[in-house]
Amino acid sequence: MSVPMKETVEKRPQLDAAPLIVHVVRQFLPNRGGLEDVVANLARQTLKRGYRVRVVTLDSLFTAPENKLPARETIDGIEVVRIPWSGSRRYPVAPQVFRHIGDADLIHVHAIDFFFDALAWGRFLHRKPMVVTTHGGFFHTKKFLAIKKVWFRTLTRLSAIAYRRVICCSASDLSQFVQIVPDGMTIENGADVGKFADAASRTPERRIVTIGRFSVNKRLDLLLDATAVLLKRHPNWHLDIIGAESDLDAADVRREIAARSLQASVTLTVSPDNHAIRGIIAKASLMASASEYEGFGIVALEAMSAGLQPVLNTNEAYRVLARRHEEIILADFTRPELAADAIEKAYRNVTVEGLSLRKSLMQAAHAYSWDAVAERYIDLYRSIGIGT
């Protein structure tokens, strides 16, 4: 999660002739989440390397569709254009996107949704080169799975033909998309390893943080079940739930907390800024995620950069990370007793290994810095003739 810093920048004449990358994404700053973080960080890194950047996105947040955001804004030097939309948050329809791509040298679409399909089918009109980053596709939950599979193998397959490259952000994405795009490539997401760097408690604490959207697939209910088990074993356990409203709102989460009588041991913080999140992390030693699906697992890497010991559910993205980094502990959160065992093991590790574990976690996270990831994207842009 990141927090935008608003600023107004003057156009620099020397950049007027620089290639223009137009990122198209359904949600962007001031919304906070993994997708928004990726696009914002990539846009900032691209600006630093001499490109011009525009982000075209929807004119309201899914959590507050009635509150219209400014049609144009500059955030961190990024030109942001927001357009009206209709339909559902899963497939928001926003045809005005075509008004804002005419001067693009490259269109970079993020996620598999209306924008992905519409820009593909409209390629004979706009004639712009395009790439797409998958961001997990649309298999985040098993809901409507049969329909999703048919859609994926028909419309998604046809739309993908319009793109110069289909970029998967994880090994699990590649295994899915290689079925319809044999020449798909992988550029794993970067993580902002600076914003929470070295922030975790210096002393072992029975305190857990979880950070992310309040979404059904994040399975906060399972994490709360594990917390209830922990509290039966030791009364000092505490869970901090940090995030932004999504298909669950704050009231939904509070009901889940109250249903387990955990009000005294669980704190809910909605849409805090990064300074506030650092303050919460400073009291904790552990990070946990019961998510049943992740496109990549950025939040786990950000937690590691803070020095938090992660305990993660056994979804595919987290299994990939755990195979690379032995510090990560996996747990089956559908079994609360076993998840609680894993969390207690993590706490013992922090108590015994202390500073050495903290250093290992931070070093592992540093390998995913955006400097390195952005270079891979710039190399891709250059390979299709955008930039020198």
C-alpha positions in Angstrom: 0.0 0.0 0.0 1.2 3.5 -0.7 0.1 7.0 -0.1 0.2 9.6 -2.9 2.0 12.9 -2.5 0.3 15.5 -4.6 2.3 18.1 -6.4 2.1 20.3 -9.4 5.1 20.1 -11.8 5.9 22.3 -14.7 6.4 20.7 -18.0 10.0 20.4 -18.9 10.6 21.4 -22.5 13.4 18.9 -23.0 10.9 16.1 -22.3 8.3 17.2 -24.9 9.7 14.9 -27.5 10.2 12.0 -25.1 8.2 8.8 -25.7 4.8 8.8 -24.0 3.8 5.7 -22.1 0.0 5.6 -21.3 -0.8 3.2 -18.4 -4.5 2.1 -18.4 -5.8 0.7 -15.1 -9.2 0.6 -13.5 -8.1 2.0 -10.1 -5.3 4.3 -9.2 -4.2 6.7 -6.5 -5.7 7.8 -4.1 -6.9 4.2 -3.9 -4.4 2.0 -2.2 -3.7 -1.6 -3.0 -1.3 -3.9 -4.8 -2.3 -3.0 -8.3 -2.3 0.7 -7.6 1.2 0.4 -6.0 2.6 -1.4 -9.0 1.4 1.1 -11.5 2.4 4.1 -9.4 5.9 2.7 -8.8 6.4 1.8 -12.4 5.2 5.2 -13.5 7.6 7.0 -11.1 10.5 4.8 -12.3 9.7 5.4 -15.9 9.6 9.2 -15.4 13.0 9.0 -13.8 14.3 7.3 -16.9 13.2 10.2 -19.2 9.9 9.0 -20.5 6.6 10.9 -20.3 3.9 9.1 -18.4 0.1 9.3 -18.3 -2.3 7.1 -16.2 -5.8 6.7 -17.5 -8.2 5.4 -14.8 -11.8 5.5 -13.6 -13.2 8.7 -12.1 -14.3 7.2 -8.7 -13.2 4.5 -6.3 -15.1 1.3 -6.2 -15.7 1.8 -2.5 -17.3 5.2 -3.1 -18.6 5.4 -6.7 -20.7 8.4 -5.9 -17.7 10.6 -5.0 -16.2 11.8 -8.2 -12.4 12.4 -8.3 -10.8 15.3 -10.3 -10.9 14.7 -14.0 -7.2 15.6 -14.2 -4.5 15.7 -11.6 -0.7 15.5 -11.2 0.5 13.0 -8.5 4.2 12.5 -7.9 4.8 14.0 -11.3 2.4 11.6 -13.0 -0.3 12.9 -15.3 -3.5 11.3 -14.1 -6.7 11.4 -16.3 -9.9 10.0 -14.9 -12.9 8.9 -17.0 -16.5 8.0 -16.2 -17.6 4.4 -16.0 -20.6 2.1 -15.6 -21.2 -1.5 -14.8 -19.6 -3.6 -12.1 -16.2 -3.2 -10.4 -15.2 -6.6 -11.9 -15.8 -5.3 -15.5 -16.2 -1.5 -15.4 -17.2 -0.2 -18.8 -15.4 3.1 -19.7 -15.3 3.8 -23.5 -13.8 7.3 -23.1 -10.4 5.7 -22.7 -10.0 6.0 -26.5 -10.0 9.9 -26.1 -6.8 9.8 -24.1 -4.5 7.5 -26.1 -4.2 9.3 -29.4 -0.7 10.7 -28.6 0.6 7.6 -26.9 3.8 5.9 -28.2 2.9 2.8 -26.1 -0.2 1.7 -24.3 0.5 -0.4 -21.2 -2.7 -2.1 -19.9 -2.9 -3.4 -16.4 -5.1 -6.4 -15.5 -7.6 -8.4 -17.6 -10.8 -6.5 -17.7 -12.8 -4.1 -20.0 -9.8 -2.0 -20.9 -7.9 -5.1 -22.0 -10.7 -6.3 -24.3 -11.8 -2.9 -25.6 -8.3 -1.6 -26.5 -7.6 -5.0 -28.2 -10.8 -4.9 -30.3 -10.2 -1.2 -31.1 -6.6 -1.6 -32.2 -7.6 -1.1 -35.9 -8.8 2.4 -34.9 -6.0 3.5 -32.6 -3.2 1.5 -34.2 -1.0 1.9 -31.1 1.5 -0.8 -29.9 0.3 -2.3 -26.6 1.6 -4.5 -23.8 -0.4 -5.9 -20.9 0.5 -7.0 -17.4 -1.8 -9.7 -16.1 -1.9 -9.0 -12.3 -3.5 -12.3 -11.6 -6.1 -12.2 -14.4 -9.6 -12.7 -13.0 -9.1 -15.9 -11.0 -8.8 -14.3 -7.6 -11.8 -16.3 -6.3 -13.5 -19.5 -7.4 -16.8 -17.7 -7.8 -18.3 -18.3 -11.3 -15.2 -20.4 -12.1 -16.7 -22.4 -15.0 -17.8 -19.2 -16.7 -14.4 -17.6 -16.1 -12.6 -20.6 -17.7 -14.8 -20.4 -20.8 -14.3 -16.6 -21.1 -10.5 -17.0 -20.6 -10.2 -19.6 -23.3 -12.3 -17.6 -25.8 -12.5 -13.8 -25.5 -9.3 -13.4 -23.4 -7.4 -15.6 -25.9 -8.7 -13.5 -28.9 -8.0 -10.2 -27.1 -4.4 -11.2 -26.2 -3.5 -11.4 -29.9 -3.6 -7.6 -30.1 -0.7 -7.2 -27.6 3.0 -7.2 -28.4 3.7 -8.9 -25.2 1.7 -10.4 -22.4 3.6 -9.9 -19.1 2.8 -12.2 -16.2 3.7 -10.8 -12.8 4.3 -14.2 -11.2 5.0 -17.9 -11.9 1.4 -18.8 -11.1 0.2 -16.2 -13.7 2.5 -17.6 -16.3 1.3 -21.2 -15.7 -2.2 -19.9 -16.3 -1.6 -17.6 -19.3 0.8 -19.9 -21.2 -2.4 -22.0 -22.0 -3.6 -19.2 -24.3 -0.3 -17.1 -24.9 2.6 -19.5 -25.5 5.1 -16.7 -25.8 4.1 -15.0 -22.5 6.9 -13.7 -20.4 7.4 -13.0 -16.7 8.4 -9.8 -15.0 7.7 -10.2 -11.3 6.3 -7.2 -9.5 8.6 -5.0 -7.5 8.0 -4.0 -3.9 8.5 -0.7 -2.3 11.1 -1.9 0.2 11.8 1.6 1.5 8.6 2.8 3.0 8.5 0.4 6.0 12.2 -0.5 6.0 13.4 -1.7 9.4 10.2 -0.6 11.1 9.3 -3.7 13.1 9.6 -3.9 16.9 13.1 -4.3 18.2 11.9 -6.6 20.9 9.8 -9.8 20.4 6.1 -9.0 20.6 3.0 -11.3 20.4 1.6 -8.8 17.9 0.6 -9.6 14.3 -0.2 -7.2 11.5 -2.1 -8.0 8.3 -2.2 -5.4 5.5 -4.4 -5.4 2.4 -7.8 -4.8 0.9 -10.9 -5.9 2.8 -11.7 -8.5 0.2 -13.4 -11.9 0.5 -10.4 -13.7 -1.0 -8.1 -12.2 1.8 -10.0 -14.5 4.2 -9.8 -12.3 7.3 -12.3 -14.7 8.8 -9.7 -17.4 8.9 -7.1 -15.2 10.3 -9.5 -14.2 13.1 -10.2 -17.9 13.8 -6.5 -18.5 14.2 -6.3 -15.4 16.5 -9.1 -16.8 18.7 -7.1 -20.0 19.1 -3.9 -18.0 20.0 -5.7 -16.1 22.7 -6.9 -19.3 24.4 -3.2 -20.2 24.7 -1.9 -16.8 25.7 -3.9 -13.6 26.5 -1.3 -11.2 25.2 -1.8 -11.9 21.5 -3.0 -8.9 19.4 -3.9 -8.6 15.7 -3.8 -5.3 13.8 -5.9 -5.4 10.6 -4.9 -2.6 8.2 -6.4 -1.9 4.9 -8.9 -0.2 2.6 -12.5 -1.2 2.0 -13.2 -3.3 -1.0 -15.9 -5.9 -1.5 -16.0 -5.9 2.3 -16.4 -2.7 4.2 -15.2 -1.8 7.7 -18.6 -2.7 9.2 -18.3 -6.2 7.7 -14.9 -6.7 9.3 -16.1 -5.4 12.6 -19.0 -7.9 12.6 -16.5 -10.7 12.0 -14.4 -9.5 15.0 -17.4 -9.1 17.2 -18.8 -12.6 16.3 -15.6 -14.1 17.9 -15.6 -11.6 20.8 -12.2 -10.3 19.8 -12.8 -6.6 20.2 -10.2 -6.3 23.0 -7.5 -8.1 21.0 -8.0 -6.9 17.4 -7.6 -3.4 16.1 -9.0 -2.3 12.8 -7.4 0.6 11.0 -9.0 1.8 7.7 -7.0 3.5 5.0 -4.1 4.9 7.1 -1.2 6.7 5.6 2.2 5.2 5.5 3.4 7.1 8.6 0.5 5.6 10.6 1.2 2.1 9.2 4.9 2.4 10.3 3.7 3.3 13.7 1.6 0.1 13.9 4.3 -2.1 12.5 6.7 -0.7 15.1 4.7 -2.5 17.8 4.7 -5.9 16.0 7.0 -8.8 15.3 4.9 -10.8 12.9 2.9 -10.4 9.7 0.2 -12.9 8.7 -1.9 -13.4 5.6 -4.7 -16.0 5.2 -5.4 -14.9 1.6 -6.6 -17.8 -0.6 -5.2 -16.0 -3.7 -2.4 -13.6 -4.5 -1.1 -12.4 -7.9 2.4 -12.2 -6.5 2.6 -11.3 -2.8 3.9 -7.8 -2.6 2.5 -7.3 0.9 4.6 -10.1 2.2 7.8 -8.6 0.8 7.0 -5.2 2.2 6.5 -6.9 5.6 9.8 -8.6 5.3 11.5 -5.3 4.5 10.2 -4.1 7.8 11.7 -7.0 9.6 8.4 -8.7 10.3 8.4 -12.5 10.3 5.7 -13.6 7.8 3.2 -16.5 8.3 1.4 -17.0 5.0 -1.4 -19.2 3.7 -0.5 -22.0 1.3 -1.7 -20.3 -1.9 0.4 -20.7 -5.1 2.1 -17.2 -5.0 3.1 -17.6 -1.3 4.4 -21.1 -2.0 6.7 -19.7 -4.7 8.0 -17.1 -2.3 8.5 -19.6 0.4 10.5 -21.9 -1.9 12.9 -19.0 -2.5 13.1 -17.7 1.1 13.4 -20.1 3.9 12.5 -17.4 6.4 8.8 -17.6 5.3 6.5 -19.9 7.3 3.5 -21.4 5.4 0.3 -22.5 7.2 -3.0 -23.9 6.2 -5.4 -21.2 7.6 -8.4 -23.3 6.9 -7.3 -25.3 10.0 -7.1 -22.7 12.8 -5.2 -24.8 15.3 -2.5 -25.5 12.8 -2.3 -21.9 11.7 -2.0 -20.9 15.4 0.9 -23.4 15.7 2.7 -21.8 12.8 2.2 -18.3 14.3 3.6 -19.5 17.6 6.6 -21.1 15.8 7.2 -17.7 14.1 7.2 -15.9 17.4 9.7 -18.4 18.8 11.9 -17.8 15.8 11.9 -14.1 16.4 12.7 -14.7 20.1 15.6 -17.0 19.4 17.1 -15.6 16.2 16.4 -12.0 16.8 18.7 -9.6 14.8 20.0 -12.3 12.4 16.5 -13.2 11.3 15.6 -9.5 11.0 18.6 -9.0 8.7 17.8 -12.0 6.6 14.2 -10.9 6.0 15.3 -7.4 5.0 18.0 -8.6 2.7 15.6 -11.0 1.0 13.1 -8.3 0.4 15.7 -5.9 -1.0 16.1 -8.2 -4.1 12.6 -7.1 -5.2 13.4 -3.3 -5.3 11.6 -1.3 -8.0 14.9 -0.1 -9.5 15.7 -3.6 -10.8 12.1 -4.4 -11.8 11.7 -1.1 -13.7 14.9 -1.9 -15.8 13.2 -5.0 -17.0 10.2 -3.1 -18.2 12.4 -0.4 -19.8 14.3 -3.2 -21.7 10.9 -4.5 -22.9 9.8 -1.1 -24.1 13.0 -0.6 -26.0 12.8 -4.1 -27.5 9.5 -3.0 -29.3 11.0 0.3 -30.4 9.9 2.7 -27.6 12.9 4.7 -26.3 16.5 4.3 -26.9 
